[in-house]
């Protein structure tokens, strides 16, 4: 399995989790990881150039250029992030906003709702590893799960798991495989 792991912690609090995850990952799996705080990433400016003038390519040349090519070939995209006020960090949100080039500006109907058409034949399943998972109330966790489930609809994929950042690699792989 090809795993793309994004560390969305604004401090170094999740760095040891990334190291442990990569170290404990069985050798038949391949992981690429990025620490978003150490990358130059612009916020989406909503210019729609990626849809109209340069389809599939963002106007900004920054760290996303290293990540974009890995997304369609990954089997699993994992957001590792602390929970702040019940949500992932602004680094994760900025990354998600910059994924607009990954879909078409045109719409199709999915389950009776309008959603963007896919640009690529395959998108990775998505998983959330949340530092502070244990502090979430059941309604907060349900809301966060539903937000990401709907995000996945727009990326033509599925939400594989929402787990504590302290979960073992085995548990993550088990949930990711749908077993």
C-alpha positions as CSV (number, residue, x, y, z in Angstrom):
1,X,0.0,0.0,0.0
2,X,1.2,3.5,-0.9
3,X,0.5,5.8,2.0
4,X,0.8,9.6,1.9
5,X,1.0,11.0,5.4
6,X,0.6,14.7,6.1
7,X,1.7,16.1,9.5
8,X,-0.5,19.1,10.1
9,X,0.9,20.0,13.6
10,X,2.0,23.6,13.8
11,X,4.5,22.6,16.5
12,X,6.6,19.5,16.8
13,X,4.1,17.5,18.9
14,X,3.2,15.0,16.3
15,X,6.8,14.4,15.0
16,X,7.4,11.4,17.2
17,X,4.2,9.9,16.0
18,X,5.3,10.2,12.4
19,X,8.7,8.7,13.2
20,X,7.1,5.8,15.1
21,X,4.5,5.2,12.3
22,X,7.2,5.1,9.6
23,X,9.5,2.9,11.7
24,X,6.7,0.4,12.6
25,X,5.2,0.2,9.1
26,X,5.8,-3.2,7.5
27,X,8.2,-3.2,4.6
28,X,5.6,-4.1,2.0
29,X,4.1,-0.7,2.5
30,X,5.5,2.5,1.2
31,X,5.1,5.8,3.0
32,X,5.8,9.4,1.8
33,X,5.3,12.0,4.5
34,X,5.3,15.7,4.6
35,X,5.5,18.1,7.6
36,X,3.3,20.9,6.4
37,X,4.6,23.5,8.9
38,X,8.1,23.2,7.4
39,X,6.8,23.7,3.8
40,X,6.1,26.9,2.0
41,X,2.4,26.6,1.2
42,X,0.2,29.5,0.0
43,X,-3.4,29.7,0.9
44,X,-5.9,29.2,-2.0
45,X,-6.7,32.6,-3.3
46,X,-9.9,31.4,-5.2
47,X,-8.6,32.6,-8.6
48,X,-9.9,29.4,-10.3
49,X,-6.8,29.4,-12.6
50,X,-6.5,25.7,-11.8
51,X,-9.9,25.1,-13.4
52,X,-10.0,27.7,-16.2
53,X,-6.5,28.7,-17.4
54,X,-4.2,25.8,-16.4
55,X,-6.6,22.9,-15.7
56,X,-5.3,20.8,-12.9
57,X,-2.4,23.1,-12.0
58,X,-2.4,25.7,-9.3
59,X,-1.1,29.2,-10.0
60,X,1.3,28.9,-7.0
61,X,4.7,27.3,-7.2
62,X,5.2,26.0,-3.7
63,X,5.4,22.9,-1.6
64,X,2.1,21.6,-3.0
65,X,4.0,20.9,-6.2
66,X,5.8,18.1,-4.3
67,X,2.6,16.6,-3.0
68,X,0.2,16.9,-6.0
69,X,1.8,14.2,-8.1
70,X,1.7,11.7,-5.2
71,X,-2.1,12.0,-4.5
72,X,-3.6,10.1,-7.4
73,X,-1.0,7.3,-7.0
74,X,-1.5,6.9,-3.3
75,X,-3.8,4.2,-1.8
76,X,-4.2,6.1,1.5
77,X,-3.9,9.8,2.4
78,X,-3.6,10.2,6.2
79,X,-4.1,13.6,7.9
80,X,-2.2,13.5,11.2
81,X,-3.2,16.5,13.2
82,X,-3.9,17.8,16.7
83,X,-7.6,18.7,17.3
84,X,-8.1,22.4,18.0
85,X,-11.6,23.5,19.0
86,X,-12.9,20.2,17.6
87,X,-11.2,20.5,14.2
88,X,-7.9,19.7,12.5
89,X,-5.4,22.5,12.3
90,X,-5.4,25.4,9.8
91,X,-2.5,23.7,8.0
92,X,-4.6,20.7,7.2
93,X,-7.5,23.0,6.1
94,X,-5.1,25.0,3.9
95,X,-3.9,21.8,2.3
96,X,-7.5,20.7,1.6
97,X,-8.4,24.0,0.1
98,X,-5.4,23.6,-2.3
99,X,-6.8,20.3,-3.5
100,X,-9.2,22.1,-5.8
101,X,-7.0,21.3,-8.9
102,X,-7.6,17.6,-8.1
103,X,-11.2,17.9,-9.4
104,X,-13.0,19.4,-12.4
105,X,-15.0,22.6,-12.2
106,X,-17.9,20.6,-13.8
107,X,-20.5,18.8,-11.8
108,X,-22.2,15.4,-11.7
109,X,-25.0,14.1,-9.5
110,X,-23.9,11.7,-6.8
111,X,-26.6,10.3,-4.6
112,X,-29.0,13.1,-5.6
113,X,-26.4,15.9,-4.8
114,X,-24.2,18.0,-7.1
115,X,-20.5,17.3,-6.7
116,X,-17.5,18.1,-8.8
117,X,-16.5,15.6,-11.4
118,X,-13.3,13.6,-11.0
119,X,-10.1,14.7,-12.7
120,X,-8.2,11.4,-12.2
121,X,-9.3,7.8,-12.4
122,X,-8.3,7.0,-8.8
123,X,-8.1,8.9,-5.6
124,X,-6.7,7.6,-2.3
125,X,-8.9,6.7,0.6
126,X,-8.6,9.2,3.5
127,X,-7.9,8.6,7.1
128,X,-7.7,10.9,10.1
129,X,-5.2,10.4,13.0
130,X,-6.2,12.9,15.6
131,X,-4.0,14.0,18.5
132,X,-6.6,14.8,21.2
133,X,-9.1,12.3,19.9
134,X,-9.9,11.3,23.4
135,X,-11.0,14.9,24.3
136,X,-13.7,14.9,21.7
137,X,-17.3,14.5,22.8
138,X,-19.4,12.1,20.8
139,X,-21.3,14.9,19.0
140,X,-17.9,16.6,18.1
141,X,-16.6,13.3,16.7
142,X,-19.8,12.7,14.8
143,X,-19.6,16.2,13.3
144,X,-15.9,15.9,12.3
145,X,-16.5,12.5,10.8
146,X,-19.4,13.7,8.8
147,X,-17.5,16.8,7.5
148,X,-14.7,14.5,6.3
149,X,-17.1,11.9,4.9
150,X,-18.6,14.7,2.7
151,X,-15.1,16.0,1.8
152,X,-14.4,12.5,0.5
153,X,-17.5,12.5,-1.7
154,X,-16.0,15.6,-3.5
155,X,-12.7,13.8,-3.9
156,X,-14.5,10.6,-5.2
157,X,-13.1,8.5,-2.4
158,X,-14.1,7.3,1.0
159,X,-13.2,8.0,4.6
160,X,-11.4,4.8,5.9
161,X,-11.0,5.8,9.5
162,X,-11.0,8.4,12.2
163,X,-8.6,7.2,15.0
164,X,-6.5,8.5,17.8
165,X,-3.0,9.5,16.8
166,X,-1.9,7.0,19.4
167,X,-3.3,4.1,17.4
168,X,-0.9,1.4,16.4
169,X,0.2,1.0,12.8
170,X,-1.6,-2.4,12.8
171,X,-4.9,-0.8,13.7
172,X,-4.4,1.9,11.0
173,X,-3.7,-0.7,8.4
174,X,-6.6,-2.8,9.5
175,X,-9.0,0.1,9.3
176,X,-7.5,1.2,6.0
177,X,-8.0,-2.2,4.5
178,X,-11.6,-2.3,5.5
179,X,-11.1,-5.6,7.2
